[in-house]
Amino acid sequence: MGAQLLKVLIILGSIAMNSFKQGLLNPKEFVKSFSLDENSQQEMYNTISSWFHVIVGGTNDVAHSTMLDAINEIKKTNLYRQRVKKACKDAVSRYEVFDKANMADMRSEEHDRRQLYMDFLDSVNERLKPHIFILRQSIKRVLDRNKIADSELKSHILTAYEMINYSVELFDKFFKAWPPCPPINLVKTFEKARLHPVRQAWQIVEDTICDDCRGIDLNKDKDCRLAFDIIETKLISEQSLQASSEEALSLNPKEKLVADKAILQYDRQEHNKMVLSEAQVAYLKENYLTKTNRELADTIGCGLTKLREFAKELGLTKKQIA
């Protein structure tokens, strides 16, 4: 797993390090590493929660953005009224129920990870934009071949539905992949993230405006299938998630230090060689003269003896040159 993705997962879910150091990314393999005591159940829940916010949360955000784009297109016409207007507003308000709960998960009495998470979601959205555009253009060509009027507008609406529908399917697949985590009911705990209510509202928009598209099966078009396969890969592949994680961490240096500390503490606990990250090196160089050794050690996650070793390696001293 990429280091930056690992760090984001640690921050979002307070993940215990052993599961990742063992490389247990497959849910079935992951659960085998635990005995079912209270601590391991909490660790499992934290891990599932972290992956959930990255994968399902990211997909939901892309679906939401695609839907908002479609609504903006509808507003440019005389169709944004009565039944359609109400359905659009219902879809948006229903998504906000999930969004509020999702962001609440990013905040506790000790920490506020909302900015990091929003930066991560923004990066996912930016990466997906060109691929969503290609999907929409593929859908538009299908509509044009079928001589559907207003294909530009309808391609926006159908693309939004496809993304919302996929987010629901991904939610179901995600929790089927993970083992039970008693006494927690995972599906119930995260049920607000299943965008079925949003899909129901958006179905009304589609049925009302795209009534003449009912007989068209987009799955039969190879360009639509290919475009969607690429979108799915971009949403769930480790490489893509790593890229967004790296960007989000670069915008939140304090959060990066928190994750680096967790990794260093794990290495300390497991008697592995402790190696400072670039961010930790920069932090020590910038603050060595102004902060106490205890403050420095607490920030990077090592003991005082190890801190002095790091300082010696970096050529740092408390003595200021006159």
C-alpha positions in Angstrom: 0.0 0.0 0.0 1.2 3.5 -0.8 2.5 5.4 2.2 0.3 8.5 1.7 -2.9 6.4 1.4 -1.9 4.5 4.6 -1.5 7.8 6.4 -4.9 9.1 5.4 -6.5 5.9 6.5 -4.7 6.1 9.8 -5.9 9.7 10.4 -9.6 9.1 9.3 -10.1 6.0 11.4 -7.4 5.8 14.1 -6.4 2.6 12.5 -4.1 0.3 14.5 -1.0 -0.3 12.5 -0.5 -4.1 12.6 -3.2 -4.9 10.0 -1.5 -2.7 7.4 2.0 -3.7 8.2 1.0 -7.2 7.5 -0.5 -6.1 4.2 -3.9 -7.6 5.0 -6.0 -5.6 2.6 -8.4 -8.4 1.7 -11.3 -8.4 4.1 -11.3 -12.2 4.5 -7.6 -12.3 5.2 -7.8 -9.3 7.5 -10.3 -10.9 9.8 -8.2 -14.1 10.2 -5.5 -12.0 11.9 -7.7 -11.3 14.9 -9.1 -13.1 17.9 -12.6 -11.8 18.6 -11.8 -9.9 21.8 -13.0 -6.3 22.5 -9.8 -4.6 21.3 -9.6 -6.5 18.0 -13.2 -5.8 17.3 -12.6 -2.0 17.7 -9.5 -2.3 15.5 -11.6 -4.1 12.9 -14.3 -1.5 13.1 -11.8 1.4 12.8 -10.3 -0.2 9.7 -13.6 -0.8 8.0 -14.7 2.7 8.8 -11.6 4.2 7.3 -11.9 2.3 4.1 -15.6 3.1 4.0 -15.0 6.9 4.2 -12.3 6.7 1.5 -14.1 4.4 -1.0 -17.8 4.8 -0.4 -17.6 8.4 0.8 -15.5 9.3 -2.3 -17.9 7.6 -4.7 -20.9 9.3 -3.1 -19.2 12.7 -3.4 -18.6 12.1 -7.1 -22.2 11.0 -7.6 -23.4 14.1 -5.8 -21.2 16.5 -7.9 -22.5 14.8 -11.1 -26.1 15.3 -9.9 -25.5 19.0 -9.1 -24.1 19.5 -12.6 -27.2 17.9 -14.0 -29.5 20.1 -11.9 -27.7 23.2 -13.1 -28.3 22.1 -16.7 -32.0 21.6 -15.9 -32.2 25.0 -14.4 -31.2 26.5 -17.8 -34.4 25.2 -19.3 -38.1 25.7 -18.5 -38.3 22.2 -17.1 -37.1 23.2 -13.6 -40.6 23.5 -12.2 -43.3 21.6 -10.4 -42.6 17.8 -10.2 -39.0 18.1 -11.5 -38.1 21.0 -9.2 -39.4 19.2 -6.2 -37.6 16.0 -7.1 -34.3 17.8 -7.6 -34.7 19.5 -4.2 -35.6 16.2 -2.6 -32.5 14.6 -4.0 -30.2 17.3 -2.8 -31.8 17.4 0.7 -31.6 13.7 1.0 -27.9 13.7 0.1 -27.3 16.3 2.8 -28.5 13.9 5.4 -25.6 11.6 4.5 -23.2 14.5 4.1 -23.9 15.9 7.5 -23.4 12.5 9.2 -20.3 11.8 7.1 -18.6 15.1 8.1 -19.6 14.6 11.7 -17.5 11.4 11.7 -14.5 13.5 10.9 -14.7 15.5 14.1 -14.3 14.5 17.7 -13.5 16.3 21.0 -9.7 15.7 20.3 -9.5 16.1 16.5 -11.0 17.8 13.5 -10.2 16.0 10.3 -12.8 17.7 8.2 -10.4 19.8 6.1 -8.2 16.9 5.3 -11.2 14.8 4.3 -12.7 17.6 2.2 -9.4 18.0 0.4 -9.3 14.3 -0.3 -12.8 14.4 -1.7 -12.0 17.4 -3.8 -9.0 15.6 -5.3 -11.1 12.5 -6.1 -13.7 14.7 -7.8 -11.0 16.5 -9.9 -9.5 13.2 -11.0 -12.9 11.9 -12.0 -14.1 14.9 -13.9 -12.6 14.0 -17.3 -13.8 10.4 -17.0 -17.3 11.5 -16.1 -17.3 13.8 -19.1 -16.3 10.8 -21.4 -19.1 8.7 -19.9 -21.6 11.5 -20.5 -20.4 12.0 -24.1 -20.7 8.2 -24.7 -24.3 8.3 -23.4 -25.0 11.3 -25.6 -23.8 9.5 -28.7 -26.2 6.6 -27.8 -29.1 9.0 -27.5 -28.2 10.7 -30.8 -28.1 7.4 -32.6 -31.6 6.7 -31.2 -32.7 10.2 -32.4 -33.5 11.3 -28.8 -34.3 15.1 -28.6 -32.4 17.3 -26.2 -29.6 14.7 -25.9 -27.2 17.1 -24.3 -29.5 17.7 -21.3 -30.6 14.1 -21.0 -27.1 12.9 -21.1 -26.4 14.9 -17.9 -29.5 13.4 -16.2 -28.7 9.8 -17.2 -25.0 10.2 -16.2 -26.1 11.4 -12.8 -28.5 8.5 -12.4 -25.7 6.0 -13.4 -23.4 7.4 -10.8 -26.0 7.5 -8.0 -27.0 4.0 -8.8 -23.4 2.8 -8.8 -22.9 4.4 -5.4 -25.8 2.3 -4.0 -24.4 -0.8 -5.6 -20.9 -0.1 -4.2 -22.3 0.4 -0.7 -23.9 -3.1 -0.8 -20.8 -4.7 -2.3 -18.5 -3.0 0.3 -20.3 -4.4 3.3 -20.8 -7.9 1.8 -17.0 -8.1 1.4 -16.3 -7.5 5.1 -17.0 -10.0 7.9 -19.6 -9.2 10.7 -18.3 -7.0 13.5 -20.6 -7.8 16.4 -22.1 -6.2 18.3 -22.0 -3.4 15.7 -24.4 -3.7 12.7 -22.2 -2.1 10.0 -25.0 -1.6 7.5 -27.2 0.0 10.1 -24.4 2.2 11.4 -23.6 3.6 7.9 -27.0 3.3 6.4 -27.2 7.1 5.7 -24.4 6.6 3.1 -26.6 4.2 1.1 -28.0 6.8 -1.4 -31.2 4.9 -2.2 -33.4 7.8 -1.1 -31.4 10.1 -3.4 -31.8 7.5 -6.2 -35.6 7.4 -5.7 -35.9 11.2 -6.0 -33.6 11.3 -9.1 -35.6 8.5 -10.7 -38.5 10.9 -10.8 -36.4 13.5 -12.6 -35.2 10.9 -15.1 -38.7 9.5 -15.7 -40.2 12.9 -16.2 -37.6 14.4 -18.5 -36.1 11.3 -20.2 -39.3 9.3 -20.7 -38.3 8.7 -24.3 -35.1 7.0 -23.2 -36.8 4.1 -21.4 -36.0 1.5 -24.0 -32.3 2.3 -24.3 -29.9 -0.1 -22.5 -26.6 1.7 -22.0 -24.9 -1.5 -20.9 -25.1 -2.7 -24.5 -22.9 0.1 -25.7 -19.2 -0.8 -25.5 -18.1 2.9 -25.2 -20.4 3.4 -22.2 -19.2 0.2 -20.6 -15.5 1.1 -21.1 -16.0 4.6 -19.8 -17.8 3.3 -16.7 -15.1 0.6 -16.1 -12.5 3.3 -16.1 -14.5 5.4 -13.6 -14.9 2.4 -11.3 -11.1 1.7 -11.4 -10.4 5.4 -10.6 -12.7 5.3 -7.7 -11.5 2.1 -6.0 -8.0 1.4 -7.1 -5.1 1.8 -4.7 -3.1 3.9 -7.2 -5.9 6.4 -7.6 -6.7 6.7 -3.9 -2.9 7.1 -3.2 -2.8 10.1 -5.6 -5.7 11.8 -3.8 -4.3 11.0 -0.4 -0.9 12.5 -1.3 -2.5 15.7 -2.5 -4.7 16.0 0.6 -1.8 15.5 2.9 0.3 18.0 1.1 -2.4 20.6 1.9 -2.5 19.6 5.6 1.0 19.3 7.0 -0.2 19.1 10.6 -2.3 16.0 9.8 0.7 14.5 8.0 2.8 14.8 11.1 0.0 13.0 13.1 0.1 10.1 10.7 3.9 10.0 10.6 3.9 9.9 14.4 1.6 6.8 14.4 3.9 5.0 12.0 7.0 5.9 14.0 5.3 4.7 17.2 4.4 1.4 15.6 8.0 0.9 14.5 9.1 1.7 18.1 6.7 -0.8 19.6 7.7 -3.5 17.2 11.4 -2.8 17.6 11.7 -1.9 13.9 14.2 0.6 12.7 12.8 4.1 13.3 13.1 6.3 10.3 11.9 9.9 10.2 9.7 11.1 7.4 10.6 14.2 5.3 7.9 16.1 7.2 9.4 15.1 10.6 12.9 16.0 9.5 11.6 19.4 8.4 9.7 19.8 11.7 12.8 19.1 13.8 15.0 21.4 11.8 12.4 24.2 12.1 11.6 23.8 15.8 14.7 22.3 17.5 15.9 25.6 18.9 12.5 26.9 20.1 10.7 23.9 21.6 11.7 21.6 24.4 12.9 18.1 23.8 9.7 16.7 25.3 7.5 18.7 23.0 9.6 17.6 20.0 9.5 14.0 21.0 5.8 14.0 21.6 5.1 15.5 18.2 7.2 13.0 16.2 6.4 10.0 18.4 9.6 8.9 19.9 11.4 8.9 23.3 13.9 11.5 24.5 16.9 9.3 23.9 15.9 8.5 20.3 15.2 12.2 19.8 18.7 13.1 20.7 20.0 10.4 18.3 17.9 11.9 15.5 19.2 15.4 16.4 22.8 14.2 16.2 22.2 12.5 12.8 20.7 15.8 11.5 23.5 17.9 13.0 21.1 19.8 15.3 22.1 21.4 18.5 20.5 23.6 21.2 23.5 25.9 21.2 23.0 29.0 19.2 25.9 30.5 17.3 26.4 34.1 18.3 
